[in-house]
Amino acid sequence: MTTNTILEAFEKDWISKDLCDIYISKKIENLSEIQMQGLEYLAQNKSHFKVVINSPTGSGKTLIAEVAAYNQLIRREKNRVAYLVPYKALATQKSDDFHSLFNDSLNLGLNINEITGDEIISPQEALNLDLAIFTYEMFDYYQRNYSSFIDNLGLVIIDELDFIGEEERGFILEISLTRLKINHSQISLLGISATISNSDDIQAWLGCDLLVSEQRLLPLIDIIYNLSDCSTTFRDEEEIELELPKTLDPRILESLLVELLEKYNQPILVFCSTRKDVESLSSSLSVKLKTKKFENTFSKTEDELADIFPFKPSRRIARIMKKCLSSRTAFHHAGLGKLQRKYIEKEYSSGNIVVMFSTTSLSTGLNLPARFVIFNDMKKGKKTLSISDYIRISGRAGRPGYVDESGVSIMIANRSIDVRRNADYWNRLPESVISTIPNQSLNILLSLISDSLSFPEIVSFYKETLWGKTEDEVIIEQKLTSDLTALERSKLVEKKEDSYYILPLGEAVGKELLEVPTVIEMINVLSTLDTNKTNWKLFSLAKILGTSTFDWGNQRPRIYRLKIVPNLGKLFSDFDENERHGFLNDKMVSSLAAAMYILQYAKGVPEEEIEASIYQDIESGRYAFWSITEMIQNTVPKLSFTLRSFIRIAKSALEDRIEASLIEELEKLSRSIYSGVPYNCISLSVLQRNPVIDREVLLQIIKTGYTSIESLIDSGPEKLREKTNQYVSDLIWRTLPFVTKKQDRDYIKAIYLADTKGMDIKPIRQLITETGKSFEKAVVEIFKVLHSIKILDDISFPKKHEGDPNPECISSISVKDSEYTIAIECKSKEDLKNKVIGQSKIREADTKFPERNEFKRLVVIGTPDFDETAISYAEERDICLINVDTFISIVVQILEENIDPEMLVTLFQKSGKINFSSENVE
C-alpha cells in the first residue's frame, strides 16, 4: 500500500505551508486514507461544501476539521467558524487545541472561545469571535435568539455527528442542522463521526457529500481476556504476539495492569461502568504499584495538591486522588469539576499519569490516547455498552503522534459465556442513527409556533428533518396534529382558523429547557400547595421529586424494605387523609426521604451529619443512595435547575394560578438548594464561582459568624485568618475582587495587599464606606508602603502635621529626582452622594503650595470626584488631579507588579484629571 504523506498533500496544494510545517513538527508526517480524501475534497470545494466524514476513531478526522477551519478563517470573506460538540469537557479541550494551533503555533491572533453556558458571554462578545466552540444546546439557543451571529457564519463543523441518535439530547442537534439547511444553505457544513452505520440516510437528509474509510493510521489489536482461566481470544485468526499474565491472582486486573506497565511502560486507559469502581480500582492499583516500587515522577505534597486540585463537594476525593497520583495512576469521571478534569487530562497527556481509570465520560471526543484500552466491564451505568460506545472507546488505543505502535483493546470477561457475548462486539455494526424527534416534539412545536409558522409550514419543516426523511408523511402529520391538540389543551398555544399562536405560558416555557410534560406536572403540583401548612417545603420538594418527568438518573433512593414508624405521622399534621395517603407508597416515600435530605443540605447541615442522622422518622437501613456525594452532584443541581426554570415561567405566566408568596419562597429555597447554605447567608454563595471554594469552606466561614460578603469585607483578612486559618483567609480574599461590584474590586484588592504588605488596613476599609479624615490617613498609609517597598525615594510631611493621625496633605514625595506635593481633598460622608470637589478646593491647595516648577509639581488626590471647574483650573495651573478610584487602582497595579512604578512619574507630570483604571493598563 502506498504511503501518503503530509508533504505530498502540500505539493498538491491541499494544505498550506505553515500548517504543513506545524504538523511535521508534531511528527504527523504520514496521512491516512480518509485524511487524503478529506484534504483533496476541501481543495476541490473551496467556496462552499457540505460533507460528512465517517471513519474509525484514530483515523485522523480532527486534522481535516482543523484544515477546514484554517481555510475558512484565513482565506474567505465570511470567515466566522462554529465548532459543535456534545459535552462541555470536549468544548474546553477543543478550545485549548485551537488556541494552541492557531494562536500559539501560527500566531494568527484569532479570537477563540467556548460557549457552553458555564460563563456568560454577551451577544456582542460572541459577534467578535472568529471561532466559537458550542455545545449543541447553546448553538440551538444562539440560532433562536441571535440570528445576526448565525448570519455571519461561513462554516459549521459538527463533532460526533452520530449524537443525533442520542435518546435525550440528540433531537437538539437534528433541529439545529435542519434550521441551517432551510434558512442558511450558504453556510458550509462538515460533519465527522466514527460510528454512523446508516450514512446513506444522513447523506439524503443533509444533501451532502459522503467520505467513508475503514482504515486507521495505526492498527488496533482486539483481545478478550478471560479471568476464569487467564486465556486470551484474539479478533484476528492469527494470534498476535503480546505477553499477558498467565497465572491466577485474586486481583487479576491489578496483576494484568502491573505486568503491562512493567513490560511496556506505556499509557493505559481502563473503563468501568460506575464511579465507585473507577475510584476503588485506581486506589487499589496504586497500592500494588507501590509494593512493586514502580517509578514515581509525581512529587507534590498533599497540601500542594489541595491547592491545585481542590475537589467539590468532598475533600475525600482529593485524598484518594493524592494516593493514586503518588503511583502515577488517576481516575476521571463526570463528578469531577472542570478544573479537576483539565488537571488530570494534562497530567495524563504529559506522561505523569500512566494509568487512567474512567467511566464513559471519556468515550466521546476527548483526545487522551493510550497504548492499551481495557474494558473492566461492558456496561454504561446500568445499561449494556452500545456497539457505538465500544468502537469509540476502543479507538482510543493507538493514536499517531502520541503512541507510535499498534493500539491494544482488551475486554475483561469473568467466564466463558462472557467471552462469547463480548465477541459479538466484533461482529455487529454500530447502531443506526435514528431520529428522536417523535419523543420530544412538544417542545420543538412550541419553538416553531413561536417563530409564527403555520401548520403547513410546520409540516414542511418536519419533512426536512432526519425524521421526515425516514418516516411516512401520514404518520408525521398524525403525530403533529395529536401534539398540537395537547399543547392547546395545556393552554400553551391557541388555534385561530388554520394557524396556531403561542400563549404567554407557551412563550415562557419555550424560553426554558424544561420539557412541556414537566411544566404541566409542576403546575398541577404547586397550584395545590399552601405555604401556611406545616412542612410545606418538605412536601413541595417531595411532590416535585415524585413527578413522572423529574430526571433522577440513577440517584433515586432504593427501598429495600418499607416499614413506616409512628413518628412519621407528625409530618402530616396539617394534611388530610387523602393527601397523607398519597405519600404512602414506595415511590413517594423515597421522594419524601430525598426531600428530607435535600432540605437539611439547604439549611447548611454538614454532609457527614446528614449521612449519620438521615431519615430518623423512618426505620434506619430502609433506604440507600448510590452515595451522598453523588446525590449532591446529580439530584441537587437538577432539582435546583428545575425549580429556577419553573419559577421564571411562573413569574411571567402563572401569577393567576400560583400564589406569589409560594413563588417567592420557592425561589429562596432553590438558591439555598443549589449552594447548600441557608438563605440568610446566600450572598456568600457567589464565592463558589471560584472552583476551589466548595460548600465545606462556606460552612466553615458561616460557622465563625459571617453571613454576607459585606461582613467579610468589614472584618478584613486579619480577623478572618484568626477565626479560620491562613489558607481559608487567603482563598476568600483572593476571590472577593472577582465576585463583587466592579467599583469595589480595587478597594478589596487594596485591603488584601495592605494586609500582605503590613499596611494599616483600617483606614482603607473606612475609605470604602465613608470619607473625611480616614480617607486622608489611608492615602498617607498607602504612600508609606510605597516608600517602604522602594517604589518612592523619599516621603515627608509638613512640620505642623508631624504626629497628626489625620494630615491634610503630604508636603513632598520624591521619585527619582522629581518632587511632588500631594494634597488630599474629599467631601464629607453626608455630601458624598451629591457633591464633588470643585474649583475652590483646588484653588485652596494651589495657594497652600505655591512654590512649583517643572521638577516640583502639585498632585491633588480627591474623593469622590472632580467637577468641570476643578478640571479646567487644574489644566490652567498645571495641576494633576486623581480621584480615589484611579488612585487605588494605581496602587493595586503597582503592588501586584502589573505596572512599572515609573508610571507614577508619568502620571504626576500630567495636567488636569487623570483617567486611569486597572482595565486599561497595558
Residue, then its C-alpha position, 0 to 999 in steps of 0.5 A: m500500500t502506498t504511503n501518503t504523506i503530509l508533504e505530498a498533500f502540500e505539493k498538491d496544494w491541499i494544505s498550506k505551508d505553515l500548517c504543513d510545517i506545524y504538523i511535521s513538527k508534531k511528527i504527523e508526517n504520514l496521512s491516512e486514507i480518509q485524511m487524503q480524501g478529506l484534504e483533496y475534497l476541501a481543495q476541490n470545494k473551496s467556496h462552499f461544501k457540505v460533507v460528512i466524514n465517517s471513519p474509525t476513531g484514530s483515523g485522523k478526522t480532527l486534522i481535516a476539521e482543523v484544515a477546514a477551519y484554517n481555510q475558512l478563517i484565513r482565506r474567505e470573506k465570511n470567515r466566522v467558524a462554529y465548532l459543535v460538540p456534545y459535552k462541555a469537557l470536549a468544548t474546553q479541550k477543543s478550545d485549548d487545541f485551537h488556541s494552541l494551533f492557531n494562536d500559539s503555533l501560527n500566531l494568527g491572533l484569532n479570537i477563540n472561545e467556548i460557549t457552553g453556558d458555564e460563563i456568560i458571554s454577551p451577544q456582542e462578545a460572541l459577534n467578535l469571535d472568529l471561532a466559537i466552540f458550542t455545545y449543541e444546546m447553546f448553538d440551538y439557543y444562539q440560532r433562536n435568539y441571535s440570528s445576526f451571529i448565525d448570519n455571519l457564519g461561513l462554516v459549521i463543523i459538527d463533532e460526533l455527528d452520530f449524537i443525533g441518535e442520542e435518546e435525550r439530547g440528540f433531537i437538539l442537534e437534528i433541529s439545529l442542522t435542519r434550521l441551517k439547511i432551510n434558512h442558511s444553505q450558504i453556510s458550509l457544513l462538515g460533519i465527522s463521526a466514527t460510528i454512523s452505520n446508516s450514512d446513506d440516510i444522513q447523506a439524503w437528509l443533509g444533501c451532502d457529500l459522503l467520505v467513508s474509510e475503514q482504515r486507521l493510521l495505526p492498527l488496533i489489536d482486539i483481545i478478550y481476556n478471560l479471568s476464569d482461566c487467564s486465556t486470551t481470544f484474539r479478533d484476528e485468526e492469527e494470534i498476535e504476539l503480546e505477553l499477558p499474565k498467565t497465572l491466577d491472582p485474586r486481583i487479576l486486573e491489578s496483576l494484568l495492569v502491573e505486568l503491562l506497565e512493567k513490560y511496556n511502560q506505556p499509557i493505559l486507559v481502563f473503563c468501568s461502568t460506575r464511579k465507585d469502581v473507577e475510584s476503588l480500582s485506581s486506589s487499589l492499583s496504586v497500592k500494588l504499584k507501590t509494593k512493586k516500587f514502580e517509578n514515581t515522577f509525581s512529587k507534590t505534597e498533599d497540601e500542594l495538591a489541595d491547592i491545585f486540585p481542590f475537589k467539590p463537594s468532598r475533600r475525600i476525593a482529593r485524598i484518594m486522588k493524592k494516593c493514586l497520583s503518588s503511583r502515577t495512576a488517576f481516575h476521571h469521571a463526570g463528578l469531577g469539576k472542570l478544573q479537576r478534569k483539565y488537571i488530570e487530562k494534562e497530567y495524563s497527556s504529559g506522561n505523569i499519569v500512566v494509568m487512567f481509570s474512567t467511566t464513559s465520560l471519556s468515550t466521546g471526543l476527548n483526545l487522551p490516547a493510550r497504548f492499551v484500552i481495557f474494558n473492566d466491564m461492558k456496561k454504561g451505568k446500568k445499561t449494556l455498552s452500545i456497539s457505538d460506545y465500544i468502537r469509540i472507546s476502543g479507538r482510543a488505543g493507538r493514536p499517531g503522534y502520541v503512541d507510535e505502535s499498534g493500539v491494544s483493546i482488551m475486554i475483561a470477561n469473568r467466564s466463558i459465556d462472557v467471552r462469547r457475548n463480548a465477541d459479538y462486539w466484533n461482529r455487529l455494526p454500530e447502531s443506526v442513527i435514528s431520529t428522536i424527534p417523535n419523543q420530544s416534539l412538544n417542545i420543538l412545536l412550541s419553538l416553531i409556533s413561536d417563530s409564527l409558522s403555520f401548520p403547513e409550514i410546520v409540516s414542511f419543516y418536519k419533512e426536512t428533518l432526519w425524521g421526515k426523511t425516514e418516516d411516512e408523511v401520514i404518520i408525521e402529520q398524525k403525530l403533529t396534529s395529536d401534539l398540537t391538540a395537547l399543547e392547546r389543551s395545556k393552554l400553551v398555544e391557541k388555534k385561530e382558523d388554520s394557524y396556531y399562536i403561542l400563549p404567554l405560558g407557551e412563550a415562557v416555557g419555550k424560553e426554558l429547557l424544561e420539557v412541556p410534560t414537566v411544566i404541566e406536572m409542576i403546575n398541577v403540583l404547586s397550584t395545590l400547595d399552601t405555604n401556611k401548612t406545616n412542612w410545606k417545603l418538605f412536601s413541595l420538594a417531595k411532590i416535585l421529586g415524585t413527578s413522572t418527568f423529574d430526571w433522577g438518573n440513577q440517584r433515586p433512593r432504593i427501598y429495600r424494605l418499607k416499614i413506616v414508624p409512628n413518628l412519621g405521622k407528625l409530618f402530616s399534621d396539617f394534611d388530610e387523609n387523602e393527601r397523607h395517603g398519597f405519600l404512602n407508597d414506595k415511590m413517594v416515600s423515597s421522594l419524601a426521604a430525598a426531600m428530607y435530605i435535600l432540605q437539611y443540605a439547604k439549611g447548611v447541615p454538614e454532609e457527614e451529619i446528614e449521612a449519620s442522622i438521615y431519615q430518623d422518622i423512618e426505620s434506619g437501613r430502609y433506604a440507600f443512595w448510590s452515595i451522598t456525594e453523588m446525590i449532591q452532584n446529580t439530584v441537587p443541581k437538577l432539582s435546583f435547575t428545575l425549580r429556577s426554570f419553573i419559577r421564571i415561567a411562573k413569574s411571567a405566566l402563572e401569577d393567576r394560578i400560583e400564589a406569589s408568596l409560594i413563588e417567592e419562597l420557592e425561589k429562596l429555597s432553590r438558591s439555598i438548594y443549589s449552594g447548600v447554605p441557608y438563605n440568610c447567608i446566600s450572598l456568600s454563595v457567589l464565592q463558589r464561582n471560584p472552583v476551589i471554594d466548595r460548600e465545606v469552606l462556606l460552612q466553615i466561614i458561616k460557622t465563625g459568624y459571617t453571613s454576607i460578603e459585606s461582613l467579610i469585607d468589614s472584618g478584613p483578612e486579619k480577623l478572618r485568618e484568626k477565626t479560620n486559618q491562613y489558607v481559608s483567609d487567603l482563598i476568600w480574599r483572593t476571590l472577593p475582587f472577582v465576585t463583587k461590584k466592579q467599583d469595589r474590586d480595587y478597594i478589596k484588592a487594596i485591603y488584601l495587599a495592605d494586609t500582605k504588605g503590613m499596611d494599616i488596613k483600617p483606614i482603607r476599609q473606612l475609605i470604602t464606606e465613608t470619607g473625611k479624615s480616614f480617607e486622608k490617613a489611608v492615602v498617607e498609609i498607602f504612600k508609606v508602603l510605597h516608600s517602604i517597598k522602594i517604589l518612592d525615594d523619599i516621603s515627608f510631611p509638613k512640620k505642623h502635621e508631624g504626629d497628626p493621625n489625620p494630615e491634610c496633605i503630604s508636603s513632598i514625595s520624591v521619585k527619582d529626582s522629581e518632587y511632588t506635593i500631594a494634597i488630599e481633598c474629599k467631601s464629607k460622608e453626608d455630601l458624598k452622594n451629591k457633591v464633588i470637589g470643585q474649583s475652590k478646593i483646588r484653588e485652596a491647595d494651589t495657594k497652600f503650595p505655591e512654590r512649583n516648577e517643572f521638577k516640583r509639581l502639585v498632585v491633588i488626590g480627591t474623593p469622590d470626584f472632580d467637577e468641570t471647574a476643578i478640571s479646567y483650573a487644574e489644566e490652567r495651573d498645571i495641576c494633576l488631579i486623581n480621584v480615589d478610584t484611579f488612585i487605588s487602582i494605581v496602587v493595586q497595579i503597582l503592588e501586584e507588579n502589573i505596572d512599572p512604578e515609573m508610571l507614577v512619574t508619568l502620571f504626576q507630570k500630567s495636567g488636569k484629571i487623570n483617567f486611569s483604571s486597572e482595565n486599561v493598563e497595558 
